[in-house]
Amino acid sequence: MFSRPSFIIVVWAFLDLFSALLAGFIALRIRLDPVVNPSAHTVLRHLEATAPLISIAYLLVFSLYLVLFARIFGLYRSPDVRSGLNEQRLIVQATLTSGLMLCGTLYVMKEYTVSRVVVALTIVITLALLMARRAIERKMMQRRFLQGRETRNVLIVGHGRVAHALRNHLMALPHMGFRFMGFVSLNEDAEDAANSQIIGNIQNCVALARSLFVDEIYFSMPADKQTVVGVVEEARAIGIEVRVVPDLYDGLAWNAPVEFIGQFPTIPLHQREFPRGAFLIKRVLDVLLSTLALLVMTPFMLLIALLIRMDSPGPIFYRAARIGRKGRTFTCYKFRTMVACADRMREDLAHKNERDGILFKMSNDPRITRVGLWLRKYSLDELPQFFNVLMGDMSLVGPRPPLASEVEKYDLAHLRRLDVLPGITGLWQVEARQDPSFDSYISLDTAYVENWNLMLDMRILARTVGVVLGGTGS
C-alpha cells in the first residue's frame, strides 16, 4: 500500500480522481438544473447562503478516498491477470466503500449543508464513469491481444492433467493475451517424445524460453526444490516471470499472493518490473511525432512517389516481411529504391557481399535505381515506415527490423534485440552505420535494449537529424 507508486499507477489514479471530480460537478449541475429539479432555485439560494466551497472540499475528500481504496483493492495492478467481471466488482466495491466513508465523514463533521442528493448522485455517476472507462480500456486491450499484439508467451513445465487443464484454459481465453508455446518435461529421457507438444526438458527450459520469446514459465507439477530455484534464478537474469500452481510447492512461496489467470489460480515466484509508464510515454511520443512527420512530409512524399514512378517501372512502395518484437512477423513499408526484380537478383550477387556474417550490403549495387541512390543517401526511402509506427509494428527508435532469413541464423544471445519494437532509427544507425561488422551491429542493438530509457531515445533522435542531413546513408 505504501510502496512507491509507478508512473502508470499515478496515471490511473489521476484518471480516477478526474472521474470523481467530473461526477461531482455533473451531480451538482443536475441538482441545480430547474428542468430536472423544479426546486433548484430554492436549493441555489440555500447554497449561496452557505459556503459552496464546502461541497467542493468534500468532493475532493471523496476523490482521495476513491484513489486510496482503488489501490487497496488492487485496481492499479496489471489488468492482464484479472477478468473483466472481477475488475467491475472491484470498482463497485471501491466506489461504494469510498461513498460510505464520505457519508461517515459528513456525519462526524456535522456538515448538514452538503446536499445528500448531490452525494448520492456523485457516487452513482462516479461508479458509471469508472465502469465505462475501464470496460473501454479492457476492450481496446483485448482487441490488441486478438490481433497478436502485446501477447504473453507461456511455457508450461510438466505435461500431466493439471498442465493440460492450464493449457486448455489459456487457449480458451485468447482475449486475455496468453499464447501457449509448449510443454517442458521434467524427465531427461526420450519417453515423452511421443507428445508433440513437449518441446524440451527441464535442463534446457530457460534457454528454450529465451528462443521462443517466452514471458512466463508455469510449473504445473511437483519438482525438486533446487531445480525450481535454479530455473527461477536463470529466468530472473533474463527477465522471465515464473509461476506455480498452488499447493504444489509448500514453503517455496510463503505469503505470496494468489493471482488468477482467468479462473486458474497461480502463485508468482518471480515477477519482473516492467516499466509500463515509460513505455506508455514512448508510445505516445511515437504516435504524436509520427503523425506530425506525416502531415509535414506528405507533399514531399507525393513528389518522391512521382519521381520513383518516372524513374523505373514497378511499384512505388517496397513491402517486405520483417521480424518484430517477440518474433512477430509484420509488413515493413519503404519507398522502392531498387529495380522490381531486386530480390531475385540477390542470390547472384551473394558472393559480392561486403558485410560480415548474416547482413548483406555491397557498394555500387547494380539493382539500385538513380532515384533510389539519392533516397538512400538521405534515408528518405524509410519515410513510409512512419505508418508502421502508427500501426504499432515499429517505434521511432529501436533495433533495425531484420529479415526472417537473418533471424534463422541468430545465436540465442542475438534474440535479445527482439525484446523490443524495431525502430526507424537506432543506436547502430547513428553510431556505426558504415561498420561492416555483424558483431558491432548486434552489440549496439543489445546495448540499446539493456540500457533503454527515454533520454537515450531523445539523444538518438537528435543525432539522427544530423546523420540524415549529412547524407551518410547507403
DRENDO-1510 file (C-alpha; in Angstrom, 1 decimal, always signed):
<recs>
REC; n; res; u; v; w
REC; 1; MET; +0.0; +0.0; +0.0 .
REC; 2; PHE; +2.8; +2.5; +1.0 .
REC; 3; SER; +5.3; +1.3; -1.7 .
REC; 4; ARG; +6.5; +3.9; -4.2 .
REC; 5; PRO; +3.9; +4.0; -7.0 .
REC; 6; SER; +5.0; +3.6; -10.6 .
REC; 7; PHE; +4.2; +6.1; -13.3 .
REC; 8; ILE; +1.4; +4.0; -14.7 .
REC; 9; ILE; -0.3; +3.8; -11.2 .
REC; 10; VAL; -0.1; +7.6; -11.0 .
REC; 11; VAL; -1.8; +7.9; -14.4 .
REC; 12; TRP; -4.6; +5.5; -13.3 .
REC; 13; ALA; -5.0; +7.3; -10.0 .
REC; 14; PHE; -5.2; +10.7; -11.8 .
REC; 15; LEU; -7.9; +9.3; -14.2 .
REC; 16; ASP; -9.9; +8.0; -11.2 .
REC; 17; LEU; -9.5; +11.4; -9.4 .
REC; 18; PHE; -10.7; +13.3; -12.5 .
REC; 19; SER; -13.7; +10.9; -13.0 .
REC; 20; ALA; -14.8; +11.5; -9.4 .
REC; 21; LEU; -14.4; +15.3; -9.7 .
REC; 22; LEU; -16.3; +15.3; -13.0 .
REC; 23; ALA; -19.1; +13.2; -11.5 .
REC; 24; GLY; -19.4; +15.6; -8.6 .
REC; 25; PHE; -19.8; +18.6; -10.9 .
REC; 26; ILE; -22.3; +16.8; -13.0 .
REC; 27; ALA; -24.3; +15.9; -9.9 .
REC; 28; LEU; -24.2; +19.5; -8.7 .
REC; 29; ARG; -25.3; +20.6; -12.2 .
REC; 30; ILE; -28.2; +18.2; -12.2 .
REC; 31; ARG; -29.2; +19.3; -8.7 .
REC; 32; LEU; -29.3; +23.0; -9.8 .
REC; 33; ASP; -31.0; +22.4; -13.1 .
REC; 34; PRO; -34.6; +23.8; -12.9 .
REC; 35; VAL; -35.7; +21.5; -15.7 .
REC; 36; VAL; -34.7; +18.4; -13.8 .
REC; 37; ASN; -35.3; +19.8; -10.3 .
REC; 38; PRO; -38.2; +22.3; -10.0 .
REC; 39; SER; -36.9; +23.3; -6.6 .
REC; 40; ALA; -33.5; +24.2; -7.9 .
REC; 41; HIS; -33.9; +27.9; -7.2 .
REC; 42; THR; -34.6; +27.2; -3.5 .
REC; 43; VAL; -31.5; +24.9; -3.4 .
REC; 44; LEU; -29.4; +27.6; -5.2 .
REC; 45; ARG; -30.4; +30.2; -2.6 .
REC; 46; HIS; -29.6; +27.7; +0.1 .
REC; 47; LEU; -26.1; +27.1; -1.3 .
REC; 48; GLU; -25.5; +30.8; -1.8 .
REC; 49; ALA; -26.4; +31.4; +1.9 .
REC; 50; THR; -23.9; +28.7; +2.9 .
REC; 51; ALA; -20.4; +28.1; +1.7 .
REC; 52; PRO; -20.4; +26.3; -1.8 .
REC; 53; LEU; -16.7; +25.6; -1.3 .
REC; 54; ILE; -17.6; +23.1; +1.4 .
REC; 55; SER; -19.2; +20.9; -1.2 .
REC; 56; ILE; -16.1; +21.1; -3.4 .
REC; 57; ALA; -13.9; +20.3; -0.4 .
REC; 58; TYR; -15.8; +17.2; +0.4 .
REC; 59; LEU; -15.8; +16.2; -3.2 .
REC; 60; LEU; -12.0; +16.2; -3.1 .
REC; 61; VAL; -12.2; +14.1; +0.1 .
REC; 62; PHE; -14.4; +11.6; -1.8 .
REC; 63; SER; -11.9; +11.6; -4.7 .
REC; 64; LEU; -9.0; +10.8; -2.4 .
REC; 65; TYR; -11.0; +8.1; -0.7 .
REC; 66; LEU; -11.6; +6.6; -4.1 .
REC; 67; VAL; -7.9; +6.5; -5.1 .
REC; 68; LEU; -7.0; +5.1; -1.7 .
REC; 69; PHE; -9.5; +2.2; -1.8 .
REC; 70; ALA; -8.9; +1.6; -5.5 .
REC; 71; ARG; -5.2; +0.9; -4.6 .
REC; 72; ILE; -6.1; -1.2; -1.6 .
REC; 73; PHE; -8.4; -3.4; -3.6 .
REC; 74; GLY; -5.8; -3.9; -6.3 .
REC; 75; LEU; -7.4; -1.9; -9.1 .
REC; 76; TYR; -4.0; -0.4; -10.0 .
REC; 77; ARG; -2.3; -3.8; -10.5 .
REC; 78; SER; -1.8; -5.1; -14.0 .
REC; 79; PRO; -5.2; -6.0; -15.6 .
REC; 80; ASP; -3.6; -8.9; -17.5 .
REC; 81; VAL; -4.3; -11.4; -14.7 .
REC; 82; ARG; -7.8; -10.2; -13.8 .
REC; 83; SER; -11.1; -10.9; -15.6 .
REC; 84; GLY; -13.3; -8.0; -16.7 .
REC; 85; LEU; -16.1; -9.2; -14.3 .
REC; 86; ASN; -13.7; -9.2; -11.4 .
REC; 87; GLU; -12.5; -5.8; -12.3 .
REC; 88; GLN; -16.0; -4.4; -12.4 .
REC; 89; ARG; -16.7; -6.0; -9.0 .
REC; 90; LEU; -13.7; -4.3; -7.5 .
REC; 91; ILE; -14.8; -0.9; -9.0 .
REC; 92; VAL; -18.2; -1.3; -7.3 .
REC; 93; GLN; -16.5; -2.3; -4.0 .
REC; 94; ALA; -14.0; +0.6; -4.1 .
REC; 95; THR; -16.6; +3.3; -5.1 .
REC; 96; LEU; -19.3; +2.2; -2.5 .
REC; 97; THR; -16.7; +2.0; +0.2 .
REC; 98; SER; -15.5; +5.5; -0.6 .
REC; 99; GLY; -19.1; +6.7; -0.6 .
REC; 100; LEU; -19.7; +5.2; +2.8 .
REC; 101; MET; -16.5; +6.8; +4.1 .
REC; 102; LEU; -17.7; +10.2; +2.7 .
REC; 103; CYS; -21.1; +9.8; +4.4 .
REC; 104; GLY; -19.3; +8.9; +7.7 .
REC; 105; THR; -17.1; +11.9; +7.4 .
REC; 106; LEU; -20.0; +14.2; +6.8 .
REC; 107; TYR; -21.8; +12.7; +9.8 .
REC; 108; VAL; -18.8; +13.1; +12.1 .
REC; 109; MET; -18.1; +16.7; +10.9 .
REC; 110; LYS; -21.9; +17.5; +11.2 .
REC; 111; GLU; -21.9; +19.1; +7.7 .
REC; 112; TYR; -25.7; +19.3; +7.2 .
REC; 113; THR; -25.3; +21.9; +4.5 .
REC; 114; VAL; -23.9; +19.4; +2.0 .
REC; 115; SER; -26.8; +18.1; -0.2 .
REC; 116; ARG; -27.3; +14.3; +0.3 .
REC; 117; VAL; -28.8; +14.2; -3.2 .
REC; 118; VAL; -25.5; +15.5; -4.6 .
REC; 119; VAL; -23.6; +13.0; -2.6 .
REC; 120; ALA; -25.8; +10.1; -3.9 .
REC; 121; LEU; -25.6; +11.3; -7.5 .
REC; 122; THR; -21.8; +11.8; -7.2 .
REC; 123; ILE; -21.4; +8.1; -6.1 .
REC; 124; VAL; -23.7; +6.7; -8.8 .
REC; 125; ILE; -22.2; +8.8; -11.6 .
REC; 126; THR; -18.6; +8.1; -10.4 .
REC; 127; LEU; -19.4; +4.4; -10.5 .
REC; 128; ALA; -20.9; +4.6; -14.0 .
REC; 129; LEU; -17.9; +6.6; -15.3 .
REC; 130; LEU; -15.3; +4.2; -13.8 .
REC; 131; MET; -17.0; +1.1; -15.0 .
REC; 132; ALA; -17.5; +2.5; -18.6 .
REC; 133; ARG; -13.9; +3.8; -18.8 .
REC; 134; ARG; -12.4; +0.5; -17.5 .
REC; 135; ALA; -14.6; -1.5; -19.9 .
REC; 136; ILE; -13.5; +0.6; -22.9 .
REC; 137; GLU; -9.8; +0.3; -21.9 .
REC; 138; ARG; -10.2; -3.5; -21.5 .
REC; 139; LYS; -11.9; -3.8; -24.8 .
REC; 140; MET; -9.1; -1.9; -26.6 .
REC; 141; MET; -6.5; -4.1; -24.8 .
REC; 142; GLN; -8.3; -7.3; -25.8 .
REC; 143; ARG; -8.5; -6.1; -29.4 .
REC; 144; ARG; -4.7; -5.8; -29.4 .
REC; 145; PHE; -4.4; -9.3; -28.0 .
REC; 146; LEU; -6.7; -10.8; -30.7 .
REC; 147; GLN; -4.5; -9.0; -33.3 .
REC; 148; GLY; -1.5; -10.7; -31.9 .
REC; 149; ARG; +0.0; -7.6; -30.3 .
REC; 150; GLU; +1.5; -7.4; -26.8 .
REC; 151; THR; +0.6; -11.0; -26.1 .
REC; 152; ARG; +2.4; -13.0; -23.4 .
REC; 153; ASN; +4.0; -16.3; -24.4 .
REC; 154; VAL; +3.7; -19.1; -21.9 .
REC; 155; LEU; +5.7; -22.3; -21.3 .
REC; 156; ILE; +4.3; -25.0; -19.0 .
REC; 157; VAL; +6.6; -27.3; -17.1 .
REC; 158; GLY; +5.0; -30.7; -16.8 .
REC; 159; HIS; +2.5; -32.4; -19.1 .
REC; 160; GLY; +0.1; -34.1; -16.7 .
REC; 161; ARG; -3.6; -33.4; -16.0 .
REC; 162; VAL; -3.0; -30.0; -14.4 .
REC; 163; ALA; -0.7; -28.9; -17.2 .
REC; 164; HIS; -3.3; -29.8; -19.9 .
REC; 165; ALA; -6.0; -28.2; -18.0 .
REC; 166; LEU; -4.0; -25.0; -17.7 .
REC; 167; ARG; -3.1; -25.1; -21.4 .
REC; 168; ASN; -6.8; -25.6; -22.4 .
REC; 169; HIS; -7.8; -22.7; -20.1 .
REC; 170; LEU; -5.2; -20.3; -21.6 .
REC; 171; MET; -6.1; -21.3; -25.2 .
REC; 172; ALA; -9.8; -20.8; -24.4 .
REC; 173; LEU; -9.1; -17.2; -23.4 .
REC; 174; PRO; -7.4; -15.6; -26.4 .
REC; 175; HIS; -8.8; -12.2; -25.4 .
REC; 176; MET; -6.6; -12.3; -22.2 .
REC; 177; GLY; -3.4; -12.2; -24.4 .
REC; 178; PHE; -1.8; -15.5; -23.4 .
REC; 179; ARG; -0.2; -17.7; -26.1 .
REC; 180; PHE; +0.8; -21.3; -25.2 .
REC; 181; MET; +4.2; -22.2; -26.7 .
REC; 182; GLY; +4.6; -25.8; -25.4 .
REC; 183; PHE; +5.3; -28.2; -22.6 .
REC; 184; VAL; +8.6; -28.8; -20.9 .
REC; 185; SER; +9.2; -32.3; -19.5 .
REC; 186; LEU; +10.7; -32.9; -16.1 .
REC; 187; ASN; +12.3; -36.1; -17.4 .
REC; 188; GLU; +15.5; -36.1; -19.4 .
REC; 189; ASP; +14.8; -39.4; -21.3 .
REC; 190; ALA; +13.0; -39.6; -24.6 .
REC; 191; GLU; +9.9; -41.5; -23.4 .
REC; 192; ASP; +7.9; -38.3; -23.6 .
REC; 193; ALA; +8.8; -37.6; -27.2 .
REC; 194; ALA; +5.5; -39.1; -28.4 .
REC; 195; ASN; +3.8; -36.0; -27.1 .
REC; 196; SER; +4.3; -33.5; -30.0 .
REC; 197; GLN; +3.7; -30.5; -27.7 .
REC; 198; ILE; +6.7; -31.4; -25.4 .
REC; 199; ILE; +9.4; -29.3; -26.9 .
REC; 200; GLY; +12.2; -29.8; -24.3 .
REC; 201; ASN; +13.2; -30.8; -20.8 .
REC; 202; ILE; +13.8; -29.0; -17.6 .
REC; 203; GLN; +17.6; -28.9; -18.3 .
REC; 204; ASN; +17.2; -26.5; -21.3 .
REC; 205; CYS; +13.9; -24.9; -20.0 .
REC; 206; VAL; +15.2; -21.3; -19.7 .
REC; 207; ALA; +17.3; -21.4; -23.0 .
REC; 208; LEU; +14.2; -22.7; -24.8 .
REC; 209; ALA; +12.1; -20.0; -23.2 .
REC; 210; ARG; +14.6; -17.4; -24.4 .
REC; 211; SER; +14.5; -18.7; -28.0 .
REC; 212; LEU; +10.7; -18.7; -28.1 .
REC; 213; PHE; +10.4; -15.2; -26.5 .
REC; 214; VAL; +8.5; -16.6; -23.5 .
REC; 215; ASP; +7.3; -14.2; -20.9 .
REC; 216; GLU; +6.1; -16.6; -18.2 .
REC; 217; ILE; +7.0; -20.1; -17.1 .
REC; 218; TYR; +4.4; -22.1; -15.2 .
REC; 219; PHE; +5.2; -25.1; -13.0 .
REC; 220; SER; +2.2; -27.4; -13.1 .
REC; 221; MET; +3.6; -30.4; -11.3 .
REC; 222; PRO; +5.9; -31.0; -8.3 .
REC; 223; ALA; +9.7; -30.9; -8.9 .
REC; 224; ASP; +12.8; -30.8; -6.9 .
REC; 225; LYS; +13.0; -27.6; -4.9 .
REC; 226; GLN; +16.6; -26.9; -6.0 .
REC; 227; THR; +15.5; -27.4; -9.7 .
REC; 228; VAL; +12.8; -24.9; -9.3 .
REC; 229; VAL; +15.1; -22.4; -7.6 .
REC; 230; GLY; +17.7; -22.8; -10.4 .
REC; 231; VAL; +15.1; -22.1; -13.0 .
REC; 232; VAL; +13.9; -19.0; -11.1 .
REC; 233; GLU; +17.4; -17.7; -10.8 .
REC; 234; GLU; +18.1; -18.2; -14.5 .
REC; 235; ALA; +14.8; -16.7; -15.5 .
REC; 236; ARG; +15.3; -13.7; -13.3 .
REC; 237; ALA; +18.6; -13.0; -15.1 .
REC; 238; ILE; +16.9; -12.6; -18.4 .
REC; 239; GLY; +13.6; -11.1; -17.2 .
REC; 240; ILE; +11.2; -14.1; -17.5 .
REC; 241; GLU; +8.4; -14.5; -14.9 .
REC; 242; VAL; +7.9; -17.8; -13.1 .
REC; 243; ARG; +4.7; -19.0; -11.5 .
REC; 244; VAL; +3.5; -22.2; -9.9 .
REC; 245; VAL; +0.1; -23.8; -9.4 .
REC; 246; PRO; -0.9; -23.5; -5.6 .
REC; 247; ASP; -0.4; -26.4; -3.2 .
REC; 248; LEU; +2.4; -27.9; -5.3 .
REC; 249; TYR; +5.4; -26.3; -3.5 .
REC; 250; ASP; +4.8; -25.9; +0.2 .
REC; 251; GLY; +7.3; -23.5; +1.7 .
REC; 252; LEU; +8.6; -22.2; -1.6 .
REC; 253; ALA; +6.4; -19.1; -1.8 .
REC; 254; TRP; +5.3; -18.2; +1.8 .
REC; 255; ASN; +2.9; -15.3; +1.9 .
REC; 256; ALA; +2.9; -14.9; -1.9 .
REC; 257; PRO; -0.4; -13.7; -3.3 .
REC; 258; VAL; -2.5; -15.9; -5.4 .
REC; 259; GLU; -3.2; -14.4; -8.8 .
REC; 260; PHE; -5.9; -15.8; -11.1 .
REC; 261; ILE; -5.2; -16.4; -14.8 .
REC; 262; GLY; -8.8; -16.3; -15.9 .
REC; 263; GLN; -10.2; -18.8; -13.4 .
REC; 264; PHE; -6.9; -20.6; -12.8 .
REC; 265; PRO; -5.0; -19.8; -9.6 .
REC; 266; THR; -1.3; -19.3; -9.7 .
REC; 267; ILE; +1.5; -18.1; -7.4 .
REC; 268; PRO; +4.2; -15.8; -8.8 .
REC; 269; LEU; +7.7; -16.9; -7.7 .
REC; 270; HIS; +9.4; -14.1; -9.7 .
REC; 271; GLN; +7.9; -11.1; -11.5 .
REC; 272; ARG; +10.0; -8.7; -13.5 .
REC; 273; GLU; +9.5; -4.9; -13.1 .
REC; 274; PHE; +8.2; -3.8; -16.5 .
REC; 275; PRO; +8.4; +0.0; -16.9 .
REC; 276; ARG; +4.9; +0.4; -18.2 .
REC; 277; GLY; +4.8; +4.1; -17.6 .
REC; 278; ALA; +8.0; +4.8; -19.6 .
REC; 279; PHE; +6.8; +2.6; -22.5 .
REC; 280; LEU; +3.4; +4.4; -22.4 .
REC; 281; ILE; +5.2; +7.7; -22.8 .
REC; 282; LYS; +7.4; +6.2; -25.6 .
REC; 283; ARG; +4.2; +5.0; -27.4 .
REC; 284; VAL; +2.5; +8.4; -27.1 .
REC; 285; LEU; +5.6; +10.1; -28.4 .
REC; 286; ASP; +5.8; +7.6; -31.3 .
REC; 287; VAL; +2.2; +8.4; -32.3 .
REC; 288; LEU; +2.4; +12.2; -31.9 .
REC; 289; LEU; +5.8; +12.6; -33.7 .
REC; 290; SER; +4.9; +10.1; -36.5 .
REC; 291; THR; +1.6; +11.9; -37.1 .
REC; 292; LEU; +3.3; +15.3; -37.2 .
REC; 293; ALA; +6.0; +13.9; -39.5 .
REC; 294; LEU; +3.4; +12.5; -42.0 .
REC; 295; LEU; +1.5; +15.8; -42.0 .
REC; 296; VAL; +4.6; +17.8; -42.7 .
REC; 297; MET; +6.2; +15.4; -45.2 .
REC; 298; THR; +3.1; +14.4; -47.2 .
REC; 299; PRO; +3.7; +16.9; -50.1 .
REC; 300; PHE; +7.4; +15.8; -50.2 .
REC; 301; MET; +6.4; +12.1; -50.2 .
REC; 302; LEU; +4.0; +12.6; -53.1 .
REC; 303; LEU; +6.9; +14.2; -55.0 .
REC; 304; ILE; +9.1; +11.2; -54.2 .
REC; 305; ALA; +6.4; +8.8; -55.4 .
REC; 306; LEU; +6.1; +10.7; -58.7 .
REC; 307; LEU; +9.9; +10.5; -59.2 .
REC; 308; ILE; +10.0; +6.8; -58.5 .
REC; 309; ARG; +7.2; +6.2; -61.0 .
REC; 310; MET; +9.0; +8.2; -63.7 .
REC; 311; ASP; +12.4; +6.7; -63.0 .
REC; 312; SER; +11.8; +3.0; -63.4 .
REC; 313; PRO; +8.9; +0.5; -63.9 .
REC; 314; GLY; +7.5; -1.2; -60.8 .
REC; 315; PRO; +5.5; -0.3; -57.6 .
REC; 316; ILE; +6.2; +2.9; -55.6 .
REC; 317; PHE; +6.4; +1.1; -52.3 .
REC; 318; TYR; +8.6; -1.8; -51.3 .
REC; 319; ARG; +6.8; -4.3; -49.0 .
REC; 320; ALA; +8.9; -6.8; -47.1 .
REC; 321; ALA; +8.1; -9.2; -44.3 .
REC; 322; ARG; +10.2; -8.3; -41.3 .
REC; 323; ILE; +10.6; -9.8; -37.8 .
REC; 324; GLY; +9.4; -7.6; -35.0 .
REC; 325; ARG; +9.0; -7.8; -31.2 .
REC; 326; LYS; +9.0; -11.4; -29.9 .
REC; 327; GLY; +9.4; -12.8; -33.3 .
REC; 328; ARG; +6.2; -11.4; -34.7 .
REC; 329; THR; +6.1; -11.0; -38.5 .
REC; 330; PHE; +4.9; -7.8; -40.0 .
REC; 331; THR; +4.9; -6.0; -43.3 .
REC; 332; CYS; +7.5; -3.2; -43.4 .
REC; 333; TYR; +7.0; -0.3; -45.9 .
REC; 334; LYS; +9.7; +1.6; -47.7 .
REC; 335; PHE; +9.9; +3.6; -50.9 .
REC; 336; ARG; +11.3; +1.4; -53.7 .
REC; 337; THR; +14.9; +2.1; -54.3 .
REC; 338; MET; +15.8; -0.9; -56.5 .
REC; 339; VAL; +14.6; -2.5; -59.7 .
REC; 340; ALA; +11.4; -4.5; -59.4 .
REC; 341; CYS; +13.3; -7.9; -59.6 .
REC; 342; ALA; +15.9; -7.0; -56.9 .
REC; 343; ASP; +15.1; -9.9; -54.6 .
REC; 344; ARG; +15.6; -12.5; -57.3 .
REC; 345; MET; +19.0; -10.9; -58.2 .
REC; 346; ARG; +20.3; -11.1; -54.7 .
REC; 347; GLU; +21.4; -14.7; -54.9 .
REC; 348; ASP; +23.5; -14.0; -58.0 .
REC; 349; LEU; +25.2; -11.1; -56.1 .
REC; 350; ALA; +25.8; -13.0; -52.8 .
REC; 351; HIS; +29.5; -13.5; -53.5 .
REC; 352; LYS; +30.0; -9.7; -53.6 .
REC; 353; ASN; +28.7; -9.2; -50.0 .
REC; 354; GLU; +30.8; -6.7; -48.1 .
REC; 355; ARG; +29.3; -7.2; -44.7 .
REC; 356; ASP; +30.4; -9.8; -42.2 .
REC; 357; GLY; +28.2; -12.8; -41.5 .
REC; 358; ILE; +24.4; -12.5; -41.8 .
REC; 359; LEU; +24.0; -9.0; -43.2 .
REC; 360; PHE; +24.1; -8.2; -46.9 .
REC; 361; LYS; +25.5; -5.0; -48.3 .
REC; 362; MET; +27.6; -4.1; -51.3 .
REC; 363; SER; +28.8; -0.8; -52.8 .
REC; 364; ASN; +27.8; +0.1; -56.4 .
REC; 365; ASP; +24.8; -2.3; -56.1 .
REC; 366; PRO; +23.6; -2.6; -59.8 .
REC; 367; ARG; +20.0; -3.1; -58.5 .
REC; 368; ILE; +19.7; +0.4; -57.1 .
REC; 369; THR; +17.9; +3.0; -59.3 .
REC; 370; ARG; +19.0; +6.6; -59.9 .
REC; 371; VAL; +16.3; +8.0; -57.7 .
REC; 372; GLY; +16.9; +5.2; -55.2 .
REC; 373; LEU; +20.6; +6.1; -54.8 .
REC; 374; TRP; +19.6; +9.6; -53.8 .
REC; 375; LEU; +16.8; +8.4; -51.5 .
REC; 376; ARG; +19.2; +6.0; -49.7 .
REC; 377; LYS; +21.8; +8.7; -49.2 .
REC; 378; TYR; +19.4; +10.8; -47.2 .
REC; 379; SER; +17.4; +7.9; -45.7 .
REC; 380; LEU; +14.2; +9.2; -47.4 .
REC; 381; ASP; +13.3; +5.7; -48.5 .
REC; 382; GLU; +12.3; +5.0; -44.9 .
REC; 383; LEU; +9.6; +7.7; -44.6 .
REC; 384; PRO; +6.7; +5.3; -45.2 .
REC; 385; GLN; +7.8; +3.4; -42.0 .
REC; 386; PHE; +6.0; +6.2; -40.1 .
REC; 387; PHE; +2.8; +4.3; -41.0 .
REC; 388; ASN; +4.4; +1.1; -39.4 .
REC; 389; VAL; +4.9; +3.2; -36.2 .
REC; 390; LEU; +1.3; +4.4; -36.2 .
REC; 391; MET; +0.1; +0.7; -36.6 .
REC; 392; GLY; +2.2; -0.3; -33.6 .
REC; 393; ASP; +4.6; -2.6; -35.5 .
REC; 394; MET; +7.6; -0.3; -35.1 .
REC; 395; SER; +8.8; +2.6; -32.9 .
REC; 396; LEU; +10.7; +5.7; -33.9 .
REC; 397; VAL; +13.8; +4.4; -32.1 .
REC; 398; GLY; +14.8; +0.7; -31.8 .
REC; 399; PRO; +16.9; -2.0; -33.4 .
REC; 400; ARG; +16.7; -2.4; -37.2 .
REC; 401; PRO; +13.9; -4.8; -38.2 .
REC; 402; PRO; +15.6; -8.0; -39.5 .
REC; 403; LEU; +14.6; -10.4; -42.3 .
REC; 404; ALA; +13.4; -13.9; -41.3 .
REC; 405; SER; +16.4; -15.4; -43.1 .
REC; 406; GLU; +18.7; -13.3; -40.8 .
REC; 407; VAL; +16.8; -14.4; -37.6 .
REC; 408; GLU; +17.2; -18.0; -38.5 .
REC; 409; LYS; +21.0; -17.6; -38.3 .
REC; 410; TYR; +20.9; -15.8; -34.9 .
REC; 411; ASP; +22.6; -17.3; -31.9 .
REC; 412; LEU; +20.5; -17.5; -28.7 .
REC; 413; ALA; +22.1; -14.3; -27.3 .
REC; 414; HIS; +21.2; -12.4; -30.5 .
REC; 415; LEU; +17.5; -12.8; -29.8 .
REC; 416; ARG; +17.8; -10.2; -27.1 .
REC; 417; ARG; +17.4; -7.4; -29.7 .
REC; 418; LEU; +13.9; -8.7; -30.5 .
REC; 419; ASP; +12.6; -8.0; -27.0 .
REC; 420; VAL; +11.6; -4.5; -28.1 .
REC; 421; LEU; +9.8; -3.0; -31.1 .
REC; 422; PRO; +12.1; -2.4; -34.1 .
REC; 423; GLY; +12.8; +1.2; -35.0 .
REC; 424; ILE; +13.2; +3.6; -37.9 .
REC; 425; THR; +16.4; +4.7; -36.4 .
REC; 426; GLY; +18.5; +3.3; -33.6 .
REC; 427; LEU; +21.9; +3.3; -31.9 .
REC; 428; TRP; +23.6; +1.3; -34.7 .
REC; 429; GLN; +22.3; +3.7; -37.3 .
REC; 430; VAL; +23.8; +6.8; -35.6 .
REC; 431; GLU; +27.0; +5.1; -34.2 .
REC; 432; ALA; +28.2; +2.6; -36.8 .
REC; 433; ARG; +26.1; +2.6; -39.9 .
REC; 434; GLN; +29.0; +2.0; -42.2 .
REC; 435; ASP; +30.7; -0.6; -40.0 .
REC; 436; PRO; +30.5; -3.9; -41.8 .
REC; 437; SER; +30.9; -6.0; -38.6 .
REC; 438; PHE; +27.9; -8.0; -37.6 .
REC; 439; ASP; +29.2; -8.2; -34.1 .
REC; 440; SER; +29.2; -4.4; -33.8 .
REC; 441; TYR; +25.6; -4.4; -35.2 .
REC; 442; ILE; +24.4; -6.9; -32.6 .
REC; 443; SER; +26.3; -5.4; -29.7 .
REC; 444; LEU; +25.0; -1.9; -30.2 .
REC; 445; ASP; +21.4; -3.1; -30.6 .
REC; 446; THR; +21.8; -5.3; -27.4 .
REC; 447; ALA; +23.3; -2.3; -25.5 .
REC; 448; TYR; +20.2; -0.2; -26.5 .
REC; 449; VAL; +17.8; -2.9; -25.2 .
REC; 450; GLU; +19.6; -3.4; -21.9 .
REC; 451; ASN; +20.2; +0.4; -21.2 .
REC; 452; TRP; +17.0; +1.8; -22.7 .
REC; 453; ASN; +15.5; +5.0; -21.3 .
REC; 454; LEU; +13.6; +7.9; -22.7 .
REC; 455; MET; +16.6; +10.2; -22.7 .
REC; 456; LEU; +18.5; +7.7; -24.8 .
REC; 457; ASP; +15.7; +7.8; -27.3 .
REC; 458; MET; +15.8; +11.6; -27.4 .
REC; 459; ARG; +19.6; +11.6; -27.9 .
REC; 460; ILE; +19.3; +9.1; -30.8 .
REC; 461; LEU; +16.6; +11.1; -32.4 .
REC; 462; ALA; +18.6; +14.3; -32.2 .
REC; 463; ARG; +21.7; +12.6; -33.7 .
REC; 464; THR; +19.6; +11.1; -36.4 .
REC; 465; VAL; +18.8; +14.5; -37.7 .
REC; 466; GLY; +22.5; +15.2; -38.2 .
REC; 467; VAL; +23.0; +11.8; -39.9 .
REC; 468; VAL; +20.2; +12.4; -42.3 .
REC; 469; LEU; +21.2; +15.9; -43.2 .
REC; 470; GLY; +24.8; +14.7; -43.6 .
REC; 471; GLY; +23.7; +12.2; -46.2 .
REC; 472; THR; +25.6; +9.3; -44.6 .
REC; 473; GLY; +23.0; +6.7; -45.7 .
REC; 474; SER; +23.8; +4.0; -48.2 .
</recs>
